[in-house]
Amino acid sequence: MNPALSPIRLILVSPMYGGNLGSVARLCANFDLRDVVLVTPLCSPTDEEALKYAVRESKEVLAGFRTVSTLEEALKGCTFSIAFNRKDNQPISKPWSWAYAAELLGQPGTTALVFGREDNGLTNEEVEQCSVECAIPTSPFITSMNLSHSIAVVLSGIYAAADERQAALT
């Protein structure tokens, strides 16, 4: 685990596809993240497709995914949470950026990164349960991204910021 990383919990609300679960497990292995919670998933980490996309070490990460029935339960123990959400033609509440990734590293306690359903994101009620809403800036022509691709952008930013912070400390 990168010592410059604050504790991070990845929360996926009602993921629909095993392939995305397997891909997310692989990303978590890439970026040293082990705390993953699924809220009422529509697929299982033991699905054949999930196992197909999770390779080598990421199969262990996939096996460690926890399942809960509410977002409130998934957020327990977190001191800060970010709802990643973007709907077509919706303005960006807070754009995701590398600078914001670095800012996260200074948050006390566990930070939750909350991602919604592949087909229509998070509900307004789910967004309201989080500390802040954030979106990854994309082309106005196609605003939504694949779930695992969105997570890759976010984790990459946090990890790079943590590496820069660690280098500055040494």
N, C-alpha and C positions, 0 to 999 in steps of 0.2 A: 504494500500500500504506500502510495506517495505520502510522505509525512507532512507535506504542505497542504494536503486536501483536508478540508473540514468533513465531518461525517455527512454523508449524503444518502438519502433514501429515494429510490426510484419507485414511483407509484404509477401503475397502469390501470386505468378505469375501463372495465369491460372490454379487454382486448378480444378480437374476433378470430385471429388467424394464428395457427401454430407456427407458421413460418416466421411471423414477426416475433413471437416469443423466443424462438431459437436464435434469431438474429440479434435480439436484445441481449440474450445471455452471452453471445459472442462479444458484443460491445462491452458488456460489463466485465468480462474477462480481460479485454484489451485495456480497460481503464480502471482496473482494480476496484470495482464496485461490487459489493455482495449483498447489499440490503435492498431487495426487490419485493414489492408487495403488489399483488393482483387483486383488484376489487371486482367482485362478481364476473370473473372471466367467462367468455363464451367458448373458450378452448382450454386445453390443459397442457401444462408443461410436459406431460408424458405422451402427448399426441405424437404420432409418427413424424408428422411434418416439423414439429418443434425439435425433435431429436435429430432430424436430418440437417437442419440449419445450425444447430449447436454442434460445434466440432471440438474435439479434444477437451481441453480444460473447461470450456464453456458448458459442457454437459453437467459438470458438478455445480456450476453456478445455477443452471436451469433447475436442477434438482432442489436447490435451496430456495426457490421462489416460494413466498408465503401467499396464502389466499385468505381474504377477509370479505365480509359481506357489505361493508359501507366505507365510504371515503373517510368519514369521521374516525373509524377504527384504524384505518391505514395511516392517518395523520398523528395518531397518539405518539407522544414522545418527541415530536418535531417542534422546533421553536420557530421555524420560518418555512414557508411553502410557496412555491411558484406554480401557478396553473399555466401550462403552455397550451394556448388555444388560438386558433385563427379560423375565422369563417370567411367565406367569400364576401367581398365588399365591406368587410368590417375593418375599421381603423385599428391600428396597432396600439394597444394600451401602453405597453412598455416594450420597445424593441429589444430583442436579445442582441447582445454585443459582447465582444471580448472584454471590454471594460467592465460590463456588468458581471461577467464570469469572475473577474478578479475581485470585484466587490463582494461576491458571495463568500469568498474564502475568509472574510473577516467576520462572518455571522457566527454568533455563539450557538452551541448546540447542533442538533441535526437539522439539515435543510432537506425538505422534500421537493422533488421535481415531479410534478403531476402531469401526466399525459392522458388524453381522452381516447374515445372510440375512434377506430379507423374511418368510420363512415360519417360521423358528424361531431366529433370532438367532445368537449365537456358541456354539461348543462350550465345555465346561469347559476343555479343553486350550488353546483360543485365548484364553480369558479369563486363564488362568495365565501366558501369555506377556506380558501387559500389566502395567504398574506398579500399576494400581488399576482396580477395576470400579465403574462409576457407572450410575445410571438416572435417567431423567426422571420425576419424580413425576406420576402420572396417576390417574384414577379407578380404584378397585379393581374396577369392573365391566368395564372395557375397558382393560387395562394396556399393550398394545402400540400403537405409533404407526407410521404410514407412514415408510419410510426417509427420504425427503426432508424430511418434516415434522420428524422428530427432529433431523436435521442443522440445519434452520432454527432450531429452538429453541436449540441449542447455539451455533451461530455468532453468532446475535443476541446472546446473553448475553456471549460473549467480545468481540464488537465494541463493545457498549455499555460494558463494563468498560474496554476500551482507550480509548474516547473520554473516559470520566470520568478515567482516569489521566492522559491527555494534557492535559486541561483543568487538572488539579491541578498539573501541571508548568509550565504557562505563566502 
